[in-house]
Amino acid sequence: MKGRGTRLIILGLVLLLVNTSGGSAETRKDFMELVFVEGGTFIMGANGGYKEESPEHEVTLIDYYIGKYEVTQKQYRDVMGLDKDYDAGEGDSYPVYNVSWYEAVEFCNRLSDREGLQRCYIIAGENNWDDYLRNGQPYLGSNNDFWGEKRDFTICDFTADGYRLPTEAEWEYAAKGGNKSHGYEYSGSNIVFFVGWNYWNANRHTHKVGRLMANELGICDMSGNVNEWCNDWYGKYSAFPQVNPVGGEECHSRSVRGGSWKCSGLSNSFRFNGVPVHYLNYLGFRVCRKAN
């Protein structure tokens, strides 16, 4: 009996250690839940729609992870230490918006720091966000052009294991369901009301993330709620096949994808652009990471 009691005590300690370590991993997952996207080849863009979506072209991607949900207001506050001004839906589980592209990439850097990962972004040639701010606002320096864009040589290191914004190609492949795609017009359905909060069903404000149907990969809100910043400089498509494309050359604006509460239903291939210093109450983001 004595030996059995000792074994039971040891077993209990082992289970306690397992549960403790498992809880830590689960907490990290709960903070920023990611979906694995197996790489593959797909047709990006669309012919016959908006001219910005053409020409269709073949794209091949390697494996990666992408956020199951858009970054929420609570997640943004926890990482950045501040709230934004919310005038189109407010709450811990609502998507963050009124976020510039620069703030989105700084969030990615700080989240990488928080989890002990390598930063993906060098902002304005430095890793110091405070040096980039003047009176709490992004400083444009003396090289402003008409659009208010600072040509700051912000660099993304795609070899780093930290968080970043998805490329346009990664975003569209995930929205279409990756290699599990059923060919839907919207992300998870041919009926936008099932998968996206938009002008017709959102009642003029955002909604808690993940309340509508997920797509084939289990990703939510890619066809509605808020539009999403992507990593790329915005540029015209090429008709030639590409492997892991990262967007156009430096220009005035960054790529934006997805639908939002403020627009009608937008297909998986719809794309537009945004000046990276601008804040809009229908524009947020989700995060991405390399798979290995």
N, C-alpha and C positions, 0 to 999 in steps of 0.2 A: 504493500500500500504506500509505503514511504517513497519507493522509487517511482510509482505511478504519479504520486502527487508532485514530485519534482519535475517529471516530464510535462505534466499539465501546466505548471508554472512557466517552464521554458517555452512551451507552445504558445501560451498567452502572451509572453513578451515578444515572440516572433510576429504574432498576428498584430500586436500593437504597433510594432515598427513598420510592418507592411502597410497598415491602414494610415499611419502618419505620413509616410512618403507618398502614398497614393493620393492623399488629401491635398498635398502641396501641388502635385501635377494637375489635379482637377481644378484647383483654384486658378492656376495659370490658364487652363482651357476655358474656364468660365469667364475670365476677364476678356479674352479675345479669341473667340472660337473660330478656328480655321477649317476649311474644307480642302482635302487633297484633290488636285486636278491632274489626272494622268495626261501626259503630253500626247500629241498626235498632230495630224494634218487636217486642215479644214479650209473651206472657202470663206474668205473674209470680205466684207462689203456686200453690195448688192447693185445689180444693173437694173435700170428702169425706175429707180426711186429718186431720192434726192441726189443731185450731182455729186455732193461731197462723199457719197457712199460708194461711188464707182471709180475705177473699174473693179470688178470682182478679181480676186487674186488668191493664189494658194499660199497658205502660211503653215509652217511647221513649228511647233513649240515643244520644249522639254517640260518635264513635270514641275509643278509649283503648288503653293498653297495660296488660297484667297479667303478673305473674310466671309463667313457665312452671312453676316449682317453688316449693314452700314455702321460705321463708328457711332456710338451713342453719345448723348450729352454727358452722361455720367462718366464714361470712359475718357472723354476729352477732358473733363474737369479733373479726374483723378491723375491723369498724366501731365497736363499742362498747368494745373493749379489755378485755373480760372474758368469762368463761364463766358459764353458769348451772349449777345443780345438776341433773345428769341421772341419773334412776333408771329410765328406760324406753327405753333405747337411746342409745348415745353414739358419736359419730364425726363427722368433718368433713362428710360428705355426708348425715348424718341431719338431720331438721328440728329447728330450735330449738323448745323448749317451756319451760314454767315461766316464761313471759314475760307481764307485765301489759300491759294495753292502753296504758298510759302509756309503758312501755319500748318497745313496738312503734312508737309514733309518734315517740319520740325517735330510734330507729334510722332511721326514714324521714328525719328532719331531718339527722342526721349523714351519711347516705348522700348526700343532696342536697348538703351542704357538700363532701363528698369529690369530687363530680363537677362542682362549680361551678354548681349549679342553685339556683333559688329554693326556700327552705323553704316547705312547705305548712302547717306547724303552728306556732301560738303556744301554748305550754304554760303553763297557770296564769297567763295574762296576760303572760308573759315568754317570751323566747327562751332563757333561761338555765336549763338542766336542773339545774345544781348548786343553784340557789335553790329548786328544787322538792324536793330531797332533804334528809332529816334522818337522819344516821347511815346513809347509804346506802339508805334506804327512802323511798318516796313519802310526803310530809308531808300529812296530811289537814286541817291547820289547825283552826279552831274551829267550822267549819260542817258538822261530820259529821252524817250522818243515820244511821238504823238500819243501813243497808247498808254503811257505811264509805265512802261516795262523797263526794269533795270536789267541790262545785259550783264548779269552777275556771274556767269559761268558756273551756275549751280550744277554739280556733278552727281550722278547716281552711280554707285559702284555695285554692279549686278552680281559680283562675286561674293559680296558680303552676305552674312547669314541673318542680318537683321530685317526690320520691317521697311517697306517702301510702298509707293503707290503702284497699282498694276499698270502695265503697258496697255495700250489700246487693244492690241492683239490678245493679250491674256484676258482682258475684260470681256471682249466679244466671244472668245472661245468658251469661257466660263458661263456667260449669259446664255449661249446656245446649248448648254448642257454637255460640253466637251465631247468625249467619245461615247457618251450615252444619249446624245441628242436625238430627239424625235422630230426635229425640223420645224419646231413651232416658230410663229412670227414673233412672239414675245417670250420672255424668259420663263418657260415652264408651261405655256398654254397659248392657244390661238385666241383666247378671250382675255383681253387685258384686265378686266375687272377681277378676274380670279387671282392675278399675280402682282398687280401694281396699283398703288394709290395714284390717281391722276385727276385731271380737271373735273371729270364727270362723277367721280365717287369719293373724292377726298374731302369735300366740304371746305375747300380753301385752306387747308392746313396739313401738316405732316401727321403721321400716326406712329404708334409704337412699332419698332422693327419686328419682323417675323410674324405678323398677324395674318398675312395672306399666304397662299400656297407657295411652296418652294419649287425650284425647277428640278430637272432630272438629277442634278448633283447635290441637291439639298440646300441650295443657295437662295436667299430671299431678297426681295425688293429691288431686283436689278431692272425691272420695268416700271418702277414708280417709287414714290415717297420723296426722295431727293435725287437730283442729278449728281454725278460723281466725277471728281477730278481723276484724271489719269496722269501717268508720269510723263508722257510724250509731249514734245513740242508738236503743235498742230501743223500738218502739212498734207499735200495731195498724195493720194495713193499711187503706187506703181503697179503695172499689170504683171510684173515679173514675180515668180515664186520667191518667197523669203523665208528665212529661218530665224526665229526669235527676234523679230523686228522691234526697234525701240523708238520709232517715230521719225518725224522729219528733222531737218536741220534747224538750228536756232532761229526763232522768228518772234512775232509779237505775242503769241498766245499758246496756252496749253490745251490739250484735248480734254473734252468732257463727254461723258457717256451716260446712258440710261434715261429713264423717264422720271417725272417728278409730279408732285401734287398740283403744279401750276400749268402743266401742259397736257395735251391730248395723248392718247396712246402712241408710244414711239417704239418702233421695231428694234430688234437686237442689233441691227447694223447701223442705226441712226447715230450720227455723230455731229458735234459742233464744238465750239472753242470758247475759251474764257481768258480774259487778261488775268495773269496770276496774282496780281495785287488786289483784285476785286473781291468783295463780299456780297453774296446773294442769298436770299432767304429760301431758295430752293436748291442750293448747291452744297453738297457734303462730300464724303469720300468713304472708301473701305480700303483695307490694307492687304498686302500681299507679301509673300516670302518665298525664297527659293526652296526647293524640296531637299536638296542635298549639297 
